[in-house]
Amino acid sequence: MAYKTIEQLLDEIYAEITKKKYVKSISVKIEGPILKCRIHLNNSFISVFFNEETKTTAYTIIKENKRTFGIDKDNLRGWHKHPINNPNTHPPCQKTKFKQFLRQIEEIMEKDGALHTIPRKPTKEMKGFVKGIDTSKLRDEEDRF
């Protein structure tokens, strides 16, 4: 389990977001054993959910009312990802703390209204990492040589 209490998670959230220039504001709501937190960015937000009793945890990037990337832990699937190239899937992943999630989303840069990933591996090792992605709208014909 990543956190035992709401206080532990909130301490980490505050410690991490105070270092980030891209964070605009934060709203926190605690209802009994449940934490709901929104970390507002330029044109999106990070949603954090934590249930202290069940240890259900969710970190999600929301843009235009849609999940674009997330990492969750529930009692049915355990820790799993909602990858940027297919956020409706649930591939398993390692236990993730909030600061690890932030590191992952910092690898997702926004440019020209599109989300881009910044590879951590050499290009040759990245071949095929986004199988099934639709590349037909990545460039306009006038951008081609």
ABEGO torsion letter per residue (X at the ends): XABABAAAAAAAAAAAAAABAABABBBBBBBEABBBBBBBBAABBBBBBBBAAAGBBBBBBBBGGBBABBBBBBAAAEBBBBBAABAABBBBBBBBBAAAAAAAAAABBBBGGBBBBBBABBAAAABGABBGBBAAAABBAAABX
